[in-house]
Amino acid sequence: MTDLNRGIMKFRGADSGAAIVLSACFILGGIAFLIVWALQTAYPLA
């Protein structure tokens, strides 16, 4: 068992490249959404 297959990712293939890329996309997308939302809330253009 690799170190990446421990913790909350306890399923077969958790350390595969596709799972890592998918997780990174979700995390970065969420961060980008929060930044855009915060900027729109702080500086309304309309």
C-alpha positions as CSV (number, residue, x, y, z in Angstrom):
1,M,0.0,0.0,0.0
2,T,1.4,3.4,-0.9
3,D,1.3,6.4,1.4
4,L,-1.2,8.1,-0.9
5,N,-3.7,5.2,-0.4
6,R,-4.1,6.0,3.3
7,G,-6.3,8.4,5.3
8,I,-9.7,9.3,3.8
9,M,-8.8,8.0,0.3
10,K,-9.2,4.3,1.2
11,F,-10.2,2.9,-2.1
12,R,-8.5,1.1,-4.9
13,G,-6.9,3.5,-7.3
14,A,-6.8,6.4,-4.9
15,D,-3.2,7.1,-5.9
16,S,-3.8,6.9,-9.6
17,G,-3.1,9.9,-11.8
18,A,-6.7,10.4,-12.8
19,A,-7.9,10.5,-9.2
20,I,-5.2,13.1,-8.3
21,V,-6.0,15.3,-11.3
22,L,-9.7,15.1,-10.7
23,S,-9.3,16.0,-7.0
24,A,-6.9,18.9,-7.9
25,C,-9.5,20.3,-10.4
26,F,-12.2,20.2,-7.8
27,I,-10.0,21.9,-5.2
28,L,-8.7,24.6,-7.6
29,G,-12.1,25.2,-9.1
30,G,-13.6,25.7,-5.6
31,I,-10.8,28.1,-4.7
32,A,-11.3,30.1,-8.0
33,F,-15.1,30.2,-7.4
34,L,-14.6,31.6,-3.9
35,I,-12.1,34.2,-5.1
36,V,-14.4,35.4,-7.9
37,W,-17.4,35.4,-5.6
38,A,-15.5,37.4,-3.0
39,L,-14.3,40.0,-5.5
40,Q,-17.8,40.4,-6.9
41,T,-19.2,40.8,-3.5
42,A,-16.6,43.3,-2.4
43,Y,-16.5,45.3,-5.6
44,P,-19.9,45.3,-7.3
45,L,-19.7,46.6,-10.9
46,A,-23.4,47.3,-11.5
